[in-house]
Amino acid sequence: MIRFAAPALLALIPVVLGAGWWVLRNRAGRYALRGLVILLALLALAGPQLSLRRPERCAYLLVDRSASVARAVSAAQLYDTGRRVAEANADRTFGMIEFAADASVVSSLGAPLRPLSSVRLDGETNLTRAVDLAIRLLPAGAAGELVLLSDGRATDDVAAAIAAAQLAGVAVSVLPVGEEVPEDVTLVAFRAPSEVPVDRPFTLEGEIEAAVRGRATVALYRDGELLRVDGATLDPGRTFVSFTDTLVDDGSSVYQLVVKAEGDPIVENDRLSRLVRTTTSPSILLVDRSETSIVESLLEAAGLAFARQRDVPSLETLSSYSQLVLSGVPLDALTSRETSDIERFARNLGGGVLLIQGEDEVRGFAASPIEDLLPVSYSVPEKEQEPSLAIVYLLDRSSSMRALTGSVAKIRILRNAAAASITLLPGDTLVGVIAFDDVHQWMVPIAPVGEGVSVYAALRNIRAQGGTDIFFPLDDALERLANVDARSKHMILISDGKTTHEARDFVGLLERLRVHEEITLSAIALGETPNLALLGTLVEAGHGALYHVTDFLKLPQLTMQVTQRLSRSRFVTGEVDVAGPLADAAIGEIPPLQGYVLTYPRASARTGLWVGEDPLFSSWQVGLGPVSVLNTDLDGAWSEDWVVWPRASALFEALLSATTPTTQAASGLRTSLAVDGAETSLTVDARDPSGNLADFLDLEARVLPTDVVFEVPQVGPGLYHATFPTPAEGGYALRLVDRGGGRTATVSLAVPYRAEYRRTGIDRNALDRIARMTGGAILDGDFALPQATGDGVTGRTPIDRYLLLAALALFLVDLGIRKIPRRRPLPTSSKGAA
């Protein structure tokens, strides 16, 4: 059956036919071909489409071959399970894809299912690659589906795979495979200080996880030499082991902790490494006005190098440290100079700040600029019914997004990244989406995200086209957000920043961003050479952060929440229990307190310890540096049980770790490392002692103890970036040197065993989430997929190009006929006629 997209043009056909009849009647045959050319052209312009029937019921089996599955289920068993799924659903056409770190087709759609590869695949699980490959291979127009055979323990971001399936409208049903290995013994953590003073003892601590009670041997190595071997009794859950060592020479050493248990089937997760450097320059500054300080004792017990002063020094002195600890300092005694220098130390130099506050530190404290720096507030929240969060995504859909990354269009990756981020947000979050090229369009007006169905549908309609104009979408989003009632408001700009500047008031836009302090602007710079100068200026004015990524699926998770409560006293006394992520993880059960300072967490604060509904230890990011608050004293009556607790130093070390900068902030060189498979990226934010951006530095990086050395070029104002091959599993340090200014910074790099070896067994929560959010099902023993409806789908194939090609061919034939000279008959001779 043939349909026409523009049937009105068919009204001209009688005119063409009438003209053809006249030509034939008047024996003007030489015009016949031209008439046929016109007729074919008219038919092509009418948009003819040929309707065909295609099969609807087709599915790809996605078979997880990662290490976590391979330990429990063989390739033959997985193939047999997939074959049984296909046999139980004979109304569908099946294909098979196997995947681990990468994905490949085992059997194409409709072909007999072939056995899985006998070669062991790379150990990690990248579900997103398998889903993307299957979606590309599903027939156009067919209602395909996916069946995932997996334990659900993916090492990539499952939200990205879910978003890809949602955007394609493809359901993913899941069939759990794999099983837990109860006899496995795992070394889950190995902690050691990055820097220690020469000839001073320090502690190294490991955590061993076991499902059943047993015995194990624990060995500690230093630079390949065995230092100590201990036996350990392992109880179900976690067992802590600790060692003490002293480094007597200047330099660095690699420590490796190894656990061995009889019958342990997975040896890959039994060892971890750390690099420890000796230093004569402490990285922690303790400001404490008390005569005797328990904090000083805790730092010594943890083996941490530190210096102590009574008052906050100048910013130039602070810049030589990476962390500042304030204890025993009344908040109302801080001068404006001290408060300003503390803020610039965190915001501009990337230093970590830990404030320990008890009753003496807070009593009598009124409003002060120091409160704006803290992740908690002393004031009762006023608007209890306000939404906690509002976000507007600004997505660059310019024609540059048509380019491919691998075999996938950038615009598709961008849509998937935005959808993956939105799936992580609470349903009451206010979300808006703007897509822009030369013009901008509100794809999703600002409204509660709910289940996200309407948002995902709108994202599917974003197509790459046109140029890039960032100004007007930013201006529009800023104006709309200013009129939204929400506790926290954000704009996220995803673009390469290569925008037109013609007749654009960027100066005025920057000023409005600075004025609206309640609204932050963060930007994700895309590509190898984005306009980091413009994007950096925008986010600085918008009080946000700038990220430079080439992997579009790594959109940061933006989930926030606010605690609304009634007004109560500033201090709470009496015995209270302590809970929270820090208590549930490495530290174990924490003794109760006898009192604490009552505060209220800010919208973007991360709370590690709670007492009931009140925050006890909270952190957040201020500019480049982390700032944390502990709402109890460590020298008074409130924490008497903590002081005598054997694991007090471990708890304090965990509090410091939450306030440790991602890299050392010494001298304003803030370095960060990100391990991503075979490559590790290094980013340096360089500042001068006043906190201003430092440009044109000559930076060199060295990976210790290897001989890898590389330059770190400048990529933006004060921003330097380089990548290097990820070293083998082990402990390393990266030393950064400013060859022109003599500054140095060092950051530890621990390359652990693969994530696949951390857990065993089926993650049913993850599998249930995949099925539920994509409209799939969890298969039971009969392997039956949800009943499909209909036996086919009508697909329309345009044929206008074929008609145009035929018209062109006939036109060329006609042109050739008219250009070929025709032989004329010779004239009759007059003599001959006589």
Secondary structure as the mmCIF struct_conf table of DSSP 4:
data_model
#
loop_
_struct_conf.conf_type_id
_struct_conf.id
_struct_conf.beg_label_comp_id
_struct_conf.beg_label_asym_id
_struct_conf.beg_label_seq_id
_struct_conf.end_label_comp_id
_struct_conf.end_label_asym_id
_struct_conf.end_label_seq_id
STRN STRN1 ILE A 2 PHE A 4
BEND BEND1 ALA A 5 ALA A 5
HELX_RH_3T_P HELX_RH_3T_P1 PRO A 7 LEU A 12
HELX_RH_AL_P HELX_RH_AL_P1 ILE A 13 ARG A 25
TURN_TY1_P TURN_TY1_P1 ASN A 26 ARG A 27
HELX_RH_3T_P HELX_RH_3T_P2 GLY A 29 TYR A 31
HELX_RH_AL_P HELX_RH_AL_P2 ALA A 32 LEU A 45
TURN_TY1_P TURN_TY1_P2 ALA A 46 ALA A 46
STRN STRN2 PRO A 48 ARG A 54
STRN STRN3 CYS A 58 ASP A 64
BEND BEND2 SER A 66 SER A 66
HELX_RH_AL_P HELX_RH_AL_P3 ALA A 67 ALA A 70
TURN_TY1_P TURN_TY1_P3 ARG A 71 ALA A 72
BEND BEND3 VAL A 73 VAL A 73
HELX_RH_AL_P HELX_RH_AL_P4 ALA A 75 ALA A 88
TURN_TY1_P TURN_TY1_P4 ASN A 89 ASP A 91
BEND BEND4 ARG A 92 ARG A 92
STRN STRN4 THR A 93 PHE A 99
BEND BEND5 ALA A 100 ASP A 102
STRN STRN5 ALA A 103 SER A 107
TURN_TY1_P TURN_TY1_P5 LEU A 109 GLY A 110
BEND BEND6 ALA A 111 ALA A 111
HELX_LH_PP_P HELX_LH_PP_P1 PRO A 112 SER A 117
BEND BEND7 SER A 118 VAL A 119
HELX_LH_PP_P HELX_LH_PP_P2 ARG A 120 ASP A 122
BEND BEND8 GLY A 123 GLU A 124
HELX_RH_AL_P HELX_RH_AL_P5 LEU A 127 LEU A 137
BEND BEND9 LEU A 138 LEU A 138
HELX_LH_PP_P HELX_LH_PP_P3 PRO A 139 PRO A 139
TURN_TY1_P TURN_TY1_P6 ALA A 140 GLY A 141
STRN STRN6 GLY A 144 SER A 150
BEND BEND10 GLY A 152 GLY A 152
BEND BEND11 THR A 155 ASP A 156
HELX_RH_AL_P HELX_RH_AL_P6 VAL A 158 ALA A 168
TURN_TY1_P TURN_TY1_P7 GLY A 169 GLY A 169
STRN STRN7 ALA A 171 PRO A 176
TURN_TY1_P TURN_TY1_P8 PRO A 182 GLU A 183
STRN STRN8 VAL A 185 ARG A 191
BEND BEND12 SER A 194 SER A 194
STRN STRN9 GLU A 195 PRO A 197
TURN_TY1_P TURN_TY1_P9 VAL A 198 ASP A 199
STRN STRN10 PHE A 202 ALA A 210
BEND BEND13 ALA A 211 VAL A 212
STRN STRN11 GLY A 214 ARG A 222
TURN_TY1_P TURN_TY1_P10 ASP A 223 GLY A 224
STRN STRN12 GLU A 225 LEU A 234
HELX_LH_PP_P HELX_LH_PP_P4 ASP A 235 ASP A 235
BEND BEND14 PRO A 236 PRO A 236
STRN STRN13 GLY A 237 ASP A 245
BEND BEND15 ASP A 249 GLY A 251
STRN STRN14 SER A 252 LYS A 260
TURN_TY1_P TURN_TY1_P11 GLU A 262 GLY A 263
BEND BEND16 PRO A 265 PRO A 265
TURN_TY1_P TURN_TY1_P12 GLU A 268 ASN A 269
BEND BEND17 ASP A 270 ASP A 270
STRN STRN15 ARG A 271 THR A 279
BEND BEND18 THR A 280 SER A 281
BEND BEND19 SER A 283 SER A 283
STRN STRN16 ILE A 284 ASP A 288
BEND BEND20 SER A 290 THR A 292
HELX_RH_AL_P HELX_RH_AL_P7 ILE A 294 ALA A 301
TURN_TY1_P TURN_TY1_P13 ALA A 302 GLY A 303
STRN STRN17 PHE A 306 GLN A 309
BEND BEND21 ARG A 310 ASP A 311
HELX_RH_AL_P HELX_RH_AL_P8 LEU A 315 LEU A 318
TURN_TY1_P TURN_TY1_P14 SER A 319 SER A 320
BEND BEND22 SER A 322 SER A 322
STRN STRN18 GLN A 323 SER A 327
BEND BEND23 GLY A 328 GLY A 328
HELX_RH_3T_P HELX_RH_3T_P3 LEU A 331 ALA A 333
HELX_RH_AL_P HELX_RH_AL_P9 SER A 336 ARG A 347
TURN_TY1_P TURN_TY1_P15 ASN A 348 LEU A 349
STRN STRN19 GLY A 352 ILE A 356
HELX_RH_AL_P HELX_RH_AL_P10 GLU A 359 VAL A 362
TURN_TY1_P TURN_TY1_P16 ARG A 363 GLY A 364
BEND BEND24 ALA A 367 ALA A 367
HELX_RH_AL_P HELX_RH_AL_P11 PRO A 369 LEU A 373
BEND BEND25 LEU A 374 PRO A 375
STRN STRN20 VAL A 376 SER A 377
BEND BEND26 TYR A 378 SER A 379
HELX_LH_PP_P HELX_LH_PP_P5 VAL A 380 PRO A 381
BEND BEND27 GLU A 382 GLU A 382
TURN_TY1_P TURN_TY1_P17 GLU A 384 GLN A 385
BEND BEND28 GLU A 386 GLU A 386
BEND BEND29 SER A 388 SER A 388
STRN STRN21 ALA A 390 ASP A 396
BEND BEND30 SER A 398 SER A 398
HELX_RH_3T_P HELX_RH_3T_P4 SER A 399 ARG A 402
BEND BEND31 ALA A 403 ALA A 403
STRN STRN22 LEU A 404 THR A 405
TURN_TY1_P TURN_TY1_P18 GLY A 406 SER A 407
STRN STRN23 VAL A 408 ALA A 409
HELX_RH_AL_P HELX_RH_AL_P12 LYS A 410 THR A 423
TURN_TY1_P TURN_TY1_P19 LEU A 424 LEU A 424
BEND BEND32 LEU A 425 LEU A 425
TURN_TY1_P TURN_TY1_P20 GLY A 427 ASP A 428
STRN STRN24 LEU A 430 PHE A 436
BEND BEND33 ASP A 437 VAL A 439
STRN STRN25 HIS A 440 PRO A 448
TURN_TY1_P TURN_TY1_P21 GLY A 450 GLU A 451
BEND BEND34 GLY A 452 GLY A 452
HELX_RH_AL_P HELX_RH_AL_P13 VAL A 453 ARG A 460
TURN_TY1_P TURN_TY1_P22 ASN A 461 ASN A 461
BEND BEND35 GLY A 466 GLY A 466
HELX_RH_AL_P HELX_RH_AL_P14 PHE A 471 ALA A 482
TURN_TY1_P TURN_TY1_P23 ASN A 483 ASN A 483
BEND BEND36 ARG A 487 SER A 488
STRN STRN26 LYS A 489 SER A 495
TURN_TY1_P TURN_TY1_P24 GLU A 502 ALA A 503
HELX_RH_AL_P HELX_RH_AL_P15 PHE A 506 VAL A 515
TURN_TY1_P TURN_TY1_P25 GLU A 517 GLU A 518
STRN STRN27 ILE A 519 LEU A 526
BEND BEND37 GLY A 527 THR A 529
HELX_RH_AL_P HELX_RH_AL_P16 LEU A 532 ALA A 541
TURN_TY1_P TURN_TY1_P26 GLY A 542 HIS A 543
STRN STRN28 LEU A 546 VAL A 549
BEND BEND38 THR A 550 THR A 550
TURN_TY1_P TURN_TY1_P27 PHE A 552 LEU A 553
HELX_LH_PP_P HELX_LH_PP_P6 LEU A 555 GLN A 557
BEND BEND39 ARG A 570 ARG A 570
STRN STRN29 PHE A 571 VAL A 576
STRN STRN30 ALA A 579 ALA A 579
BEND BEND40 GLY A 580 GLY A 580
HELX_RH_AL_P HELX_RH_AL_P17 PRO A 581 LEU A 582
HELX_RH_PI_P HELX_RH_PI_P1 ALA A 583 ILE A 587
BEND BEND41 GLU A 589 GLU A 589
HELX_LH_PP_P HELX_LH_PP_P7 ILE A 590 PRO A 592
STRN STRN31 LEU A 593 VAL A 597
STRN STRN32 TYR A 600 PRO A 601
TURN_TY1_P TURN_TY1_P28 ALA A 603 SER A 604
STRN STRN33 ARG A 606 VAL A 611
TURN_TY1_P TURN_TY1_P29 GLY A 612 GLU A 613
STRN STRN34 ASP A 614 VAL A 622
TURN_TY1_P TURN_TY1_P30 GLY A 623 LEU A 624
STRN STRN35 GLY A 625 LEU A 630
BEND BEND42 THR A 632 THR A 632
BEND BEND43 LEU A 634 GLY A 636
HELX_RH_3T_P HELX_RH_3T_P5 ALA A 637 SER A 639
HELX_RH_AL_P HELX_RH_AL_P18 GLU A 640 VAL A 643
TURN_TY1_P TURN_TY1_P31 VAL A 644 VAL A 644
TURN_TY1_P TURN_TY1_P32 PRO A 646 ARG A 647
HELX_RH_AL_P HELX_RH_AL_P19 ALA A 648 ALA A 658
TURN_TY1_P TURN_TY1_P33 THR A 659 THR A 659
BEND BEND44 THR A 660 THR A 660
BEND BEND45 THR A 662 THR A 663
HELX_RH_3T_P HELX_RH_3T_P6 ALA A 666 GLY A 668
STRN STRN36 LEU A 669 ASP A 676
TURN_TY1_P TURN_TY1_P34 GLY A 677 ALA A 678
STRN STRN37 GLU A 679 ALA A 686
STRN STRN38 ARG A 687 ARG A 687
TURN_TY1_P TURN_TY1_P35 PRO A 689 SER A 690
BEND BEND46 GLY A 691 GLY A 691
STRN STRN39 LEU A 693 LEU A 693
BEND BEND47 PHE A 696 PHE A 696
STRN STRN40 LEU A 699 LEU A 704
TURN_TY1_P TURN_TY1_P36 PRO A 705 ASP A 707
STRN STRN41 VAL A 708 GLU A 711
STRN STRN42 GLN A 714 GLY A 716
TURN_TY1_P TURN_TY1_P37 PRO A 717 GLY A 718
STRN STRN43 LEU A 719 PRO A 725
HELX_LH_PP_P HELX_LH_PP_P8 THR A 726 ALA A 728
BEND BEND48 GLU A 729 GLU A 729
STRN STRN44 GLY A 730 ASP A 738
TURN_TY1_P TURN_TY1_P38 ARG A 739 GLY A 741
STRN STRN45 THR A 744 VAL A 751
BEND BEND49 TYR A 753 TYR A 753
HELX_RH_3T_P HELX_RH_3T_P7 ALA A 755 TYR A 757
BEND BEND50 ARG A 758 ARG A 758
BEND BEND51 GLY A 761 GLY A 761
HELX_RH_AL_P HELX_RH_AL_P20 ARG A 764 THR A 774
TURN_TY1_P TURN_TY1_P39 GLY A 775 GLY A 775
STRN STRN46 ILE A 778 ILE A 778
TURN_TY1_P TURN_TY1_P40 GLY A 781 ASP A 782
HELX_LH_PP_P HELX_LH_PP_P9 ALA A 784 ALA A 788
BEND BEND52 ASP A 791 ASP A 791
STRN STRN47 VAL A 793 PRO A 798
HELX_RH_AL_P HELX_RH_AL_P21 ASP A 800 LYS A 819
BEND BEND53 ILE A 820 ILE A 820
HELX_LH_PP_P HELX_LH_PP_P10 PRO A 821 SER A 829
HELX_RH_AL_P HELX_RH_AL_P22 SER A 830 ALA A 833
#
